[in-house]
């Protein structure tokens, strides 16, 4: 509430009177939370960190029980100054098992997760593979290479030396993608549900698929030894990895082998085992072709950020068993580069055909973000070229220069924060990160609606049979592109929040334990620390840092003690103690145990804003008492 204060009249008890001007934020009409019993009363513990706990009305429990996840309607105030009360409107499910944690994100973000009967019926009655307008490539030994725990296999690859004497040392690379467009037709119930979902959402304990499993895990999974329809692109590369030509085909294929990345890598290293032994002659040319494409990639110089990705492994109960950082193999890079080239070929073909098209675009960093980066780099005596001439190679040069210095870790974080977010659009501005002029997602139509649109566009533009784009779709593409971009962002947030909650559950019984980590975020309120062993994020309130007046230096991504010059900066290695874990909110609060680095007093930001903090015993961190993220 925004109010105007006026001095009270003489004789009145209050010093001021307040007249409301504007309601700044109205309380939510509904809230997602977990029912908790407190003596004879019932309360609603919110799943959002921004909401406060509510009391359930005496007759507002309904059929809910202790530990149930519910959607509640927020009622009026209890009395003049009482807290809002709530009434259970819907019981979503029991939260007694950690396996149900992903339900919170699904419900909180409104992610569609129950297929309508019409869509399931269409999947059950899916048409047989159409042989008309389809080439028979079942003799070509295409192979799938995926994570060891993959449930579906929607892309397959093959490579062979080019026998054209005009392309000595060149290669013919084939990428085949499941023909989802054959089974999911425009305007069908499956199609309506797919565009609403936008993409599949991946949680550690479950997947919310874009399409029913009958489609994604069966008919459109390129199962070893089974006939499957596919859309394939055959690309010809020179010996130095430059693409000379390409052509799309609608085919019938039969995968020769299902390989895990580790199996493929062992074969590339000359140690083939398991399923890779039978297709070892196929893997040699794949590796040779990749070597050529890798040289071209290095010449193109896309943005090369090294941000380790952690994978949460959950057991049958849904609880975390361990958190690992999967090794980044050349087999991963091989598949990644083949898919990028297929995506480029799709965009080029559709652009040449003047077909409606949804591009995958990535804008250059904004001027504001570049200026912030420039200020940070200046603080460590590194310069950044003017924004008009900026290319990914400039970022790569800085990353390479600082890789082995004390700023090596922080510079990757800062450069990552500088980048724009990729999205979908019918208007092409290129892909800054990949350093490509045109790019479209083609390689995963079972989990991304954008790819299905590109498949339909290729089928229609190249007259490859049934299942092309409907007439007039170009007028709808701006809206569809915006919706699927929003769905992608929704999925990213939901996946991140679920991992936060699972990790908080996992660490809840380790209060008081110490951990090593790095500062992953700096704000006026405090520091965010990412733990080394789990990747978990937690908060250190600035009021617990030390015996000084700390100032937030935005340019340096640091907080600096005004009197002592003690500095905590983004990327610094630190030791922290876990003070509080809130599993439902996915929040952790830490106490800083490490002393900051000392910088000359007076080099901090002019006019900066800090917060006074309580004194602590000399040489020892005071126990944190501020509130963490909730």
C-alpha positions, -999 to +999 in steps of 0.1 A: +000+000+000+013+035-010+001+061+015+005+098+021+016+107+057+004+139+073+012+152+108-016+144+132-037+170+148-029+180+184-046+158+209-045+127+187-026+097+200-006+092+168+022+113+154+010+109+118-021+099+099-018+079+066-041+082+036-040+053+011-030+064-024-024+031-043-024-006-037+010-017-049+006-054-047-026-074-040-023-107-022-026-137-044-061-152-048-047-187-046-016-203-032+002-236-037+014-251-004+017-281+019-007-287+048+009-288+082-006-294+116+004-272+145-013-285+176-050-282+170-045-256+142-038-262+105-014-241+085-004-238+049+034-238+042+038-221+008+061-236-019+070-201-031+099-183-014+079-150-019+048-161+001+043-163+038+027-191+058-010-189+062-036-203+087-063-225+073-098-215+083-114-238+109-136-253+082-111-249+054-092-282+055-116-301+034-102-336+025-066-326+029-043-344+053-010-336+069+017-334+042-007-330+013+002-306-016-029-284-021-041-254-040-058-230-015-079-199-020-067-170+001-096-156+022-099-122+039-081-110+071-089-124+105-100-094+124-086-059+117-049-068+119-049-106+116-031-126+090-049-138+059-065-172+061-068-199+035-092-226+024-082-258+006-096-256-029-079-287-045-058-316-031-031-323-056-014-352-040+006-364-010+041-350-005+052-377+019+077-390-006+107-370-021+096-385-054+067-360-054+090-329-053+088-324-090+050-322-086+055-288-070+072-273-100+046-288-124+017-273-105+034-240-096+042-232-132+011-246-147+029-272-169+004-294-187+011-330-177-021-350-183-028-358-219-064-354-230-082-386-240-084-374-277-046-371-279-040-405-263-066-421-287-048-405-317-015-419-305-030-454-300-045-453-336-013-438-352-011-446-389+012-472-403+045-461-419+037-446-453+060-460-480+048-436-507+072-406-512+097-424-489+131-437-499+143-471-485+176-465-466+174-496-444+207-508-457+226-477-446+242-485-412+230-454-392+237-456-355+223-437-325+246-423-298+229-411-266+233-410-228+233-444-213+200-439-196+182-424-226+146-436-231+142-424-266+165-422-296+154-396-321+186-390-341+210-413-359+242-406-378+265-420-405+296-408-423+316-421-452+345-408-474+332-389-504+340-408-536+337-377-558+372-370-573+364-333-571+362-335-533+394-354-523+395-361-486+359-350-482+331-367-464+294-374-468+276-370-434+241-382-429+218-371-400+185-389-397+157-376-374+125-394-364+096-384-387+073-371-361+054-351-387+041-384-401+023-392-369+014-357-355-006-338-381-015-300-380-047-293-362-049-328-346-055-333-309-018-344-306-008-312-323-029-289-301-015-305-270+021-303-283+020-266-291+004-260-256+033-278-240+060-264-263+086-288-252+093-318-229+103-309-193+131-330-177+132-335-139+156-358-121+128-382-112+105-379-142+099-365-176+068-345-186+068-353-224+056-331-252+041-361-269+026-394-254+051-422-249+034-442-276+049-416-300+081-404-283+094-437-268+080-461-294+070-451-329+094-422-332+123-438-313+149-451-337+151-485-320+180-508-331+169-533-357+134-518-362+120-501-393+113-464-386+103-434-407+127-405-407+136-372-423+173-372-432+198-347-445+228-359-465+256-333-463+288-331-483+319-316-465+353-308-479+385-321-462+387-289-442+351-293-429+334-267-451+299-278-462+297-280-500+261-291-504+232-308-487+199-325-496+169-336-475+151-370-479+121-387-464+132-422-457+126-456-441+156-465-419+167-493-396+193-484-369+223-506-370+233-500-333+223-482-301+254-468-285+261-449-253+284-419-255+310-438-234+309-468-258+313-446-288+342-427-272+360-460-263+357-471-300+370-437-311+400-443-288+406-477-304+391-497-275+358-508-289+336-530-267+300-541-264+277-530-291+304-508-307+324-539-318+298-549-345+298-514-360+334-504-355+339-500-393+311-474-392+326-455-363+360-448-379+346-426-407+323-409-382+354-399-362+373-388-393+344-366-405+341-351-371+378-342-371+373-322-403+342-305-389+360-296-357+386-278-377+359-258-394+343-251-361+375-238-347+379-215-377+343-202-372+350-195-335+317-199-317+315-188-280+334-214-259+322-213-223+332-239-198+304-242-174+303-277-158+268-293-158+259-314-128+235-343-130+213-353-101+209-391-098+178-402-079+169-436-066+136-455-068+122-435-039+130-402-056+157-393-031+191-381-044+217-409-044+245-387-057+253-357-078+279-361-106+296-340-132+295-361-164+328-361-183+326-340-214+337-364-242+346-359-278+317-382-286+294-355-272+310-328-293+307-351-324+269-354-321+266-318-312+285-306-343+266-330-366+233-317-352+244-280-356+252-286-392+218-303-398+201-274-382+220-249-404+211-270-435+174-269-426+174-231-422+193-226-455+169-249-474+137-233-461+151-198-466+160-206-502+125-221-508+109-189-492+090-211-468+076-199-435+102-207-409+108-204-372+145-196-366+165-203-334+179-168-327+204-155-302+210-118-301+243-102-293+247-089-257+229-057-248+248-025-245+240-023-208+254-058-201+284-051-223+291-019-203+289-038-170+313-064-184+336-037-197+337-021-162+345-054-146+373-062-170+387-027-165+390-035-128+413-063-136+431-044-163+416-061-193+400-043-222+370-052-243+366-040-280+338-016-289+304-033-291+299-025-328+328-049-337+322-075-310+323-112-320+324-144-300+361-147-307+367-116-286+351-133-256+371-165-263+403-145-264+396-131-229+385-165-216+417-181-229+439-153-215+425-155-180+419-193-178+449-200-156+447-169-135+428-162-103+401-147-124+397-179-145+364-191-129+348-157-124+353-146-160+333-176-173+305-166-149+305-130-159+307-137-196+278-161-193+257-135-175+265-110-203+248-132-230+213-127-242+188-156-240+182-176-272+146-178-284+124-187-314+113-162-340+101-161-376+124-131-380+161-140-384+188-121-366+213-149-366+228-169-337+255-149-319+268-177-296+272-202-324+284-174-348+260-185-375+239-163-399+210-187-400+200-215-377+168-235-371+160-264-347+154-295-367+170-324-348+145-331-319+108-329-329+097-354-303+106-329-275+105-294-291+076-280-311+099-257-330+116-287-346+082-302-356+074-269-374+107-271-392+100-307-402+066-297-416+081-268-435+106-291-451+080-317-461+059-290-477+086-270-493+103-301-508+071-319-517+080-349-496+044-361-490+018-357-463+022-337-431+034-303-444+026-269-429-010-258-433-019-228-454-018-195-437+005-206-409+029-177-416+003-154-399+004-175-367+041-181-364+049-149-345+024-159-318+035-196-318+072-186-316+065-164-286+045-191-268+071-219-273+099-195-262+079-188-230+073-225-225+111-231-228+118-205-202+091-220-180+107-254-183+141-241-174+129-224-142+108-255-132+138-278-137+161-256-117+137-252-088+131-289-086+168-296-083+171-269-057+143-286-036+158-320-040+192-308-029+177-290+001+160-322+011+193-340+007+212-315+029+185-309+055+201-333+080+236-318+076+229-285+094+262-273+109+284-291+083+310-271+064+315-271+026+337-256+000+323-236-029+325-205-050+306-172-049+281-175-078+262-143-073+266-109-056+238-086-046+232-057-021+215-082+002+244-107+003+262-135-015+250-166-033+275-195-029+276-226-052+289-257-034+317-276-052+305-312-045+268-308-052+264-276-072+238-265-046+232-228-043+228-210-009+227-175+005+250-156+028+232-125+042+255-094+040+246-087+077+266-118+087+298-110+068+318-091+093+328-061+114+325-035+086+301-014+064+299-034+032+293-018-002+280-035-033+304-028-062+284-037-093+313-033-117+335-057-098+307-081-089+318-078-053+310-065-019+338-045-002+342-034+034+344+004+034+368+006+064+389-026+060+388-031+022+378-068+028+363-080-006+342-110-015+340-113-053+321-134-078+341-166-084+360-165-052+367-199-036+351-199-001+343-222+029+308-219+044+288-236+071+252-247+065+229-228+089+194-235+075+178-257+049+142-252+037+134-282+014+100-270+003+113-237-009+146-252-021+165-226-001+198-229+018+214-204+041+251-203+048+275-187+072+307-174+056+339-189+072+365-176+048+381-142+051+378-120+021+407-106+001+419-071+010+419-044-016+431-008-011+404+012+008+390+039-014+390+019-047+354+009-041+325+024-060+318+061-054+285+068-038+280+030-033+253+018-010+262-006+018+246-020+050+260-017+085+266-051+101+270-063+137+305-067+150+321-101+153+348-115+175+383-107+161+395-134+137+363-153+137+331-152+117+300-144+136+271-169+133+247-158+106+212-148+119+197-130+089+169-146+069+180-165+038+160-171+006+126-185+013 
